Amino acid sequence: MATLEFRKEDLVNLMFGDESPLELVEAGKWGDEGKYSHKDFIFKHEGKFYEVTLDRSGSYFTDYNYGYEYWDDEVQCREVVKKEKVVYVWVGKE
Protein backbone atom coordinates (compact mmCIF):
# COMPACT_ATOMS: atom_id res chain seq x y z
CA MET A 1 0.00 0.00 0.00
CA ALA A 2 1.52 3.30 -1.13
CA THR A 3 1.50 6.16 1.35
CA LEU A 4 2.74 9.73 1.37
CA GLU A 5 3.18 12.25 4.18
CA PHE A 6 1.21 15.49 4.19
CA ARG A 7 1.34 18.48 6.49
CA LYS A 8 -1.25 18.35 9.27
CA GLU A 9 -2.15 22.02 8.69
CA ASP A 10 -2.92 21.41 4.99
CA LEU A 11 -5.11 18.40 5.81
CA VAL A 12 -7.06 20.22 8.55
CA ASN A 13 -7.64 23.19 6.23
CA LEU A 14 -8.82 20.81 3.51
CA MET A 15 -11.28 19.04 5.82
CA PHE A 16 -12.79 22.26 7.19
CA GLY A 17 -13.06 24.06 3.84
CA ASP A 18 -10.20 26.50 4.35
CA GLU A 19 -7.49 27.30 1.81
CA SER A 20 -5.21 24.32 1.18
CA PRO A 21 -2.76 23.31 -1.55
CA LEU A 22 -4.60 19.97 -1.67
CA GLU A 23 -7.68 19.53 -3.86
CA LEU A 24 -10.75 18.06 -2.16
CA VAL A 25 -12.35 15.45 -4.41
CA GLU A 26 -14.92 13.84 -2.14
CA ALA A 27 -16.03 14.10 1.48
CA GLY A 28 -17.98 11.24 2.99
CA LYS A 29 -20.72 11.49 5.58
CA TRP A 30 -20.14 11.21 9.29
CA GLY A 31 -20.30 7.54 10.31
CA ASP A 32 -21.99 7.63 13.69
CA GLU A 33 -20.94 5.10 16.29
CA GLY A 34 -22.56 6.64 19.36
CA LYS A 35 -20.11 8.92 21.13
CA TYR A 36 -17.57 8.45 18.33
CA SER A 37 -17.84 9.20 14.63
CA HIS A 38 -15.56 9.39 11.61
CA LYS A 39 -15.53 10.90 8.13
CA ASP A 40 -13.37 10.01 5.12
CA PHE A 41 -11.92 12.59 2.76
CA ILE A 42 -10.46 11.90 -0.69
CA PHE A 43 -8.09 14.50 -2.05
CA LYS A 44 -5.85 14.95 -5.06
CA HIS A 45 -2.15 15.79 -5.01
CA GLU A 46 0.09 15.82 -8.09
CA GLY A 47 -2.34 13.71 -10.11
CA LYS A 48 -2.79 10.99 -7.48
CA PHE A 49 -5.62 10.43 -5.00
CA TYR A 50 -5.23 9.98 -1.25
CA GLU A 51 -7.49 9.30 1.72
CA VAL A 52 -7.52 10.75 5.21
CA THR A 53 -10.02 9.95 7.97
CA LEU A 54 -11.13 12.45 10.59
CA ASP A 55 -12.36 11.08 13.93
CA ARG A 56 -14.30 12.95 16.55
CA SER A 57 -15.86 12.25 19.93
CA GLY A 58 -18.52 14.07 21.91
CA SER A 59 -21.94 15.15 20.77
CA TYR A 60 -23.87 17.94 19.14
CA PHE A 61 -24.89 19.09 22.62
CA THR A 62 -21.45 19.01 24.29
CA ASP A 63 -19.10 20.00 21.46
CA TYR A 64 -16.71 17.69 19.66
CA ASN A 65 -13.08 16.79 20.21
CA TYR A 66 -11.38 16.11 16.89
CA GLY A 67 -8.70 13.46 16.45
CA TYR A 68 -6.41 15.71 14.41
CA GLU A 69 -5.47 17.43 17.68
CA TYR A 70 -3.33 14.34 18.39
CA TRP A 71 -1.76 13.97 14.92
CA ASP A 72 1.92 14.58 14.30
CA ASP A 73 2.93 17.55 12.14
CA GLU A 74 3.27 15.12 9.20
CA VAL A 75 0.44 12.66 8.53
CA GLN A 76 0.70 9.43 6.51
CA CYS A 77 -2.13 9.14 3.95
CA ARG A 78 -2.69 6.13 1.74
CA GLU A 79 -3.01 6.37 -2.01
CA VAL A 80 -6.41 5.23 -3.31
CA VAL A 81 -8.09 4.58 -6.65
CA LYS A 82 -11.77 4.67 -7.48
CA LYS A 83 -13.26 1.29 -8.38
CA GLU A 84 -16.75 0.23 -9.38
CA LYS A 85 -18.59 -1.74 -6.69
CA VAL A 86 -21.90 -3.51 -7.30
CA VAL A 87 -24.15 -3.74 -4.24
CA TYR A 88 -27.34 -5.78 -3.94
CA VAL A 89 -30.01 -4.78 -1.42
CA TRP A 90 -33.42 -6.18 -0.48
CA VAL A 91 -36.35 -3.94 -1.42
CA GLY A 92 -40.11 -4.27 -1.19
CA LYS A 93 -41.79 -6.17 -4.03
CA GLU A 94 -43.92 -3.96 -6.25
Backbone as a ProteinNet text record, in pm:
[ID]
protein_1_A
[PRIMARY]
MATLEFRKEDLVNLMFGDESPLELVEAGKWGDEGKYSHKDFIFKHEGKFYEVTLDRSGSYFTDYNYGYEYWDDEVQCREVVKKEKVVYVWVGKE
[TERTIARY]
85.3	0	89.9	73	152.4	98.2	188.3	149.5	241.1	195.9	273.9	241.2	339.7	317.9	270.4	173.8	121.4	123.3	133	133.5	-3.2	-2	-125.4	-208	-144.1	-215.4	-290.1	-227.1	-291.6	-412.4	-400.4	-511.5	-628.5	-599.6	-705.9	-777.9	-702.2	-763.9	-851.8	-804.7	-882.4	-1014.6	-1009	-1127.6	-1231	-1185.7	-1279.1	-1309.4	-1268.7	-1305.6	-1223.4	-1108.8	-1020.3	-920.7	-844.5	-749.2	-641.8	-618.6	-521.4	-461	-334.4	-275.5	-327.6	-402.9	-460.3	-599.7	-637.9	-768.3	-866.9	-972.3	-1075.1	-1153.3	-1162.5	-1235.3	-1369.5	-1369	-1491.6	-1483	-1592.6	-1602.6	-1718.8	-1692.7	-1798	-1891.4	-1981.2	-2072.2	-2017.4	-2057.4	-2014.1	-2072.2	-1986.9	-2029.6	-2047.1	-2168.8	-2199.4	-2189.8	-2109.7	-2093.6	-2115.9	-2226.7	-2255.9	-2175.4	-2093.3	-2010.8	-1901.1	-1864.9	-1756.8	-1811.6	-1747.1	-1784.3	-1659.9	-1669.2	-1556.3	-1607.7	-1519.1	-1553.4	-1429.8	-1447.8	-1337.2	-1334.6	-1213.9	-1192.2	-1098.1	-1133	-1046.4	-996.2	-865.2	-808.8	-705.7	-676.8	-585.1	-458.6	-345.4	-215.4	-125.6	-80.2	9.5	-43.6	-174.1	-234.3	-270.4	-244.4	-279.3	-382.2	-456.2	-562.4	-522.5	-557.3	-522.7	-643.9	-639.4	-749.4	-698.6	-778.9	-752.3	-886	-881.2	-1002	-994.4	-1102.3	-1112.9	-1205.9	-1156.5	-1235.8	-1277	-1389	-1430.2	-1506.4	-1507.8	-1585.8	-1663.4	-1766.3	-1851.8	-1989.4	-2061.4	-2194.4	-2229.1	-2337.4	-2387.5	-2413.2	-2451.4	-2488.8	-2369.7	-2258.1	-2144.7	-2018	-2025.2	-1909.5	-1833.1	-1747.5	-1670.8	-1522.5	-1453.8	-1307.8	-1264	-1179.3	-1137.9	-1003.1	-989.9	-869.8	-745.1	-759.8	-641.1	-558.6	-619.7	-546.7	-430.7	-435.3	-332.6	-240.8	-260.8	-176.3	-38.2	59.6	192.4	184.1	291.9	293.4	286.7	333.9	327.3	237.1	143.1	43.6	55.2	64.6	69.5	-71.6	-85	-212.8	-190.2	-286.2	-268.7	-324.3	-255.1	-301	-419.6	-520.1	-640.7	-675.5	-754	-809.1	-957.9	-1033.3	-1177.3	-1209.3	-1286.6	-1325.7	-1476.9	-1531.5	-1674.7	-1705.1	-1816.7	-1859.3	-2008.6	-2048.9	-2189.5	-2243.8	-2355.3	-2415.3	-2558.9	-2597.5	-2734.1	-2801.5	-2924.5	-3000.7	-3140.6	-3204.2	-3342.4	-3436.5	-3535.6	-3635.3	-3773.6	-3873.9	-4011	-4052.7	-4132.4	-4179.1	-4294.3	-4286.4	-4392.2	-4502.2
-117.9	0	124.3	207.9	329.5	437.7	504.9	616.1	734.9	851	972.8	1060.6	1135.5	1224.8	1361.6	1415.5	1549.4	1630.1	1760.6	1848.4	1846.8	1834.1	1834.7	1959.4	2075.3	2201.5	2200	2146.9	2140.8	2048.1	1934.8	1839.7	1897.6	1962.9	2021.8	2131.2	2214.4	2318.7	2257.6	2151.6	2081.5	2031.2	1966.7	1904.4	2006	2125.6	2225.7	2335.8	2313.7	2406.3	2532.2	2534.1	2650.3	2631.8	2735.4	2729.6	2624.5	2540.3	2432	2405.4	2366.2	2331.5	2197.1	2125.5	1997.2	2020.2	1937.8	1953.2	1849.5	1896	1806.2	1746.8	1614.5	1545.1	1496.9	1441	1383.8	1382.2	1418.6	1410.4	1318.6	1217	1124.3	1187.1	1105.9	1149	1098.7	1165.2	1120.5	983.9	886.8	754.1	758.2	746.4	762.6	629.9	628.6	510.4	549.3	618.3	664.3	788	779.4	892.2	925.1	828.2	845.2	845.1	921.2	920.5	948.6	918.2	938.9	981.2	1042.3	1089.6	1076.7	1018.2	1000.5	1114.2	1155.2	1259.4	1204.7	1225.5	1190	1321.2	1328.7	1450.4	1415	1513.8	1494.9	1576.2	1511.8	1578.9	1526.2	1615.8	1581.7	1464.9	1469.3	1371	1237.8	1222	1098.6	1130.3	1026.5	1042.8	977.7	1044.7	997.7	1007.8	932.3	929.9	966.3	1044.8	1075.1	1063.6	1012.4	995.1	1086	1158.4	1245	1179.8	1163.1	1107.6	1219.7	1199	1295.3	1220.9	1279.9	1225.1	1339.7	1305.4	1406.9	1400.6	1511.8	1515.1	1657.1	1665.7	1794.4	1888	1830	1909.4	1947.6	1874.9	1900.6	1941.2	1969.5	1999.6	1871.9	1882.8	1768.7	1790.3	1681.9	1679	1605.2	1669	1610.7	1541.7	1427.4	1345.7	1411.9	1508.1	1571.4	1644	1675	1742.6	1657.2	1526	1433.6	1385.6	1435.8	1397	1460.4	1397.6	1458.1	1569.1	1646.4	1754.9	1702	1579.2	1512.3	1389.8	1372.7	1265.9	1173.3	1042.8	942.8	922.9	938.4	914.1	809	719.7	613.1	656.1	610.7	637	546	599.4	523	541	448.3	457.6	430.5	487.8	467.4	342.9	253.6	128.7	116.1	50.7	23.5	-87.8	-73.4	-174.1	-195.1	-319.2	-351.5	-398.8	-339.2	-373.8	-418.5	-528.5	-578	-553	-503.8	-478	-537.2	-567.8	-617.7	-498.1	-500.5	-394.2	-457.2	-378.5	-427.4	-465.2	-570.4	-617	-528.4	-484.1	-396.4	-476.8
0	0	0	-100.9	-113.2	-20.8	48.2	135.5	107.6	149.7	137.2	257.2	303.8	418.1	370.7	445.6	418.7	547.2	532.2	649.1	716.8	847.4	927	896.8	892.4	868.8	735.7	631	499.5	502.2	572.8	581.4	660.3	772.7	854.7	775.2	706.1	623.3	514.8	452.7	350.5	407.3	523.7	582	629.7	667.7	718.8	617.7	490.8	383.5	376.6	441.8	434.6	320.5	291.4	180.5	207.2	106.6	118.2	-19.4	-25.9	-155.1	-209.2	-127.1	-167.3	-224.5	-320.8	-386.4	-332.2	-267.2	-215.6	-333	-335.7	-441.3	-388.5	-268.9	-213.6	-61	2.1	148.3	181.2	260.7	299.4	401.6	452.4	558.1	691	797.3	928.6	958.1	987.3	1030.6	1180.6	1226.8	1369.1	1442.3	1545.3	1629.4	1775.4	1800.2	1935.5	1968	2070.4	2113.1	2012.1	1929.6	1832.7	1690.7	1603.6	1462.7	1378.1	1250.4	1160.8	1022.9	947.1	812.8	724.6	605.2	511.7	410.5	376	275.9	169.4	43.2	-68.8	-128.6	-148	-204.9	-311.8	-394.5	-506.3	-482.7	-512.7	-500.8	-611.5	-698.3	-809.1	-892.4	-923	-1011.1	-947	-818.5	-747.6	-640.3	-598.8	-499.9	-367.6	-259	-124.9	-34.1	76.2	172.4	311.4	380.3	521.2	595.1	716.2	797.4	919.5	942.5	1058.8	1160.8	1282.8	1392.6	1486	1553.1	1655.4	1764.5	1882.3	1993.1	2055.9	2130.1	2190.5	2128.3	2135.1	2076.8	2033.8	1960.2	1913.8	2032.3	2144.7	2262	2349.9	2339.5	2429.2	2356.6	2229.8	2145.8	2111.5	2012.7	1966	1992.9	2017	2021	1895.7	1816.1	1689.4	1703.4	1636	1644.7	1589.7	1498.6	1441.3	1547.3	1660.6	1767.9	1818.3	1791.9	1839	1726.7	1604.4	1492.3	1505.2	1443.7	1430.3	1326.7	1313.1	1214.3	1071.1	1049.7	919.8	935.5	842.9	853	732.2	758.2	651.1	593.6	462.5	395.1	287.2	273	174.1	38.8	-65.1	-201	-230.1	-298.8	-331.1	-478.4	-529.5	-664.8	-656.2	-747.2	-748.1	-830.6	-772.1	-838	-834.4	-935.4	-938.3	-839	-765.4	-668.6	-686.6	-712.1	-730	-594.8	-553.6	-424.3	-447.9	-387.5	-394.4	-260.6	-263.3	-141.8	-157.4	-47.7	-48	-46	-134.6	-141.7	-146.5	-115.4	-119.5	-260.7	-273.3	-402.6	-449.1	-570.8	-625.3	-687.7
[MASK]
++++++++++++++++++++++++++++++++++++++++++++++++++++++++++++++++++++++++++++++++++++++++++++++

